[in-house]
Amino acid sequence: MADETLPNAAAELNIWYAIPSANVGRAEACLRKWKQKGYRIAVAFDKGMPEIPSAELHMWMDPYPGYFPTVNQMCARILKDHGADIIVTGGDDM
């Protein structure tokens, strides 16, 4: 990820970074960096995990269906509830 925030044109878009995570501390460190760059944040955890301050959207999975089904569910919700223009997916443990 580059050191600059989003360019002016991109800053006007509704851009999200969405990841599933099994580690609250690692997720918070990762997501905070993306948020500082101007992205809106979504995270999915196993049921019972706490919310983290950087995320605007929290989803809890029970049971965890795997990376791709989780990311697909997250993207569908972000599009439906928040009207995202762009969604970037990734992880905090790669």
C-alpha positions in Angstrom: 0.0 0.0 0.0 1.4 3.4 -1.0 2.2 6.0 1.6 -0.3 8.6 0.3 -4.0 8.9 1.1 -6.5 8.3 -1.7 -6.2 10.8 -4.6 -8.8 13.5 -4.7 -11.1 11.8 -7.2 -11.0 8.5 -5.3 -11.6 10.3 -2.0 -15.0 11.3 -3.3 -15.9 7.6 -3.9 -17.3 5.2 -1.3 -14.4 2.8 -1.1 -14.3 -0.1 1.4 -11.6 -2.5 2.6 -13.2 -5.7 3.8 -11.5 -8.7 5.5 -12.3 -11.7 7.7 -10.0 -12.1 10.7 -9.4 -14.4 13.6 -7.2 -12.1 15.5 -8.5 -8.8 16.9 -5.1 -7.2 17.6 -3.7 -8.0 14.2 -6.9 -6.9 12.5 -6.9 -3.6 14.3 -3.3 -2.9 13.4 -4.0 -3.7 9.7 -7.4 -1.9 9.4 -6.2 1.2 11.1 -3.6 1.7 8.3 -6.3 1.3 5.6 -8.6 3.7 7.4 -5.8 6.3 7.6 -5.6 6.1 3.8 -9.2 7.0 3.5 -10.9 3.6 3.1 -14.1 2.6 5.0 -13.6 -0.6 7.0 -15.5 -3.9 7.3 -14.4 -6.9 9.3 -15.8 -10.3 9.9 -15.0 -12.3 13.0 -16.0 -15.6 14.6 -19.1 -15.2 16.8 -18.1 -13.8 20.2 -15.2 -11.7 19.1 -15.3 -8.0 20.2 -15.8 -5.0 17.9 -12.7 -3.0 16.9 -12.6 0.8 16.7 -11.3 1.1 13.1 -14.3 -0.8 11.6 -17.5 0.8 10.5 -19.1 -2.6 9.8 -18.7 -5.7 11.9 -20.0 -9.1 10.9 -19.9 -12.3 13.1 -19.8 -15.7 11.5 -21.1 -18.9 13.2 -19.7 -21.1 12.0 -16.9 -19.5 9.8 -17.7 -20.7 6.3 -14.2 -20.0 4.9 -12.5 -17.0 3.3 -14.4 -16.7 0.0 -17.9 -17.3 1.2 -17.2 -14.8 4.0 -15.9 -12.1 1.6 -18.8 -12.7 -0.7 -21.3 -12.1 2.2 -19.4 -9.0 3.3 -19.4 -7.5 -0.2 -23.1 -8.2 -0.6 -23.9 -6.4 2.7 -21.6 -3.5 2.0 -23.2 -3.0 -1.4 -26.7 -3.3 -0.1 -26.4 -1.3 3.1 -23.7 1.2 2.2 -23.7 1.5 -1.6 -20.0 1.0 -2.0 -18.4 2.2 -5.3 -15.4 0.0 -4.8 -14.6 -2.9 -2.4 -11.1 -4.1 -1.8 -10.7 -7.4 -0.1 -7.6 -8.9 1.6 -6.5 -10.3 4.9 -4.4 -9.4 7.9 -2.4 -12.7 8.0 -1.0 -13.0 4.5 
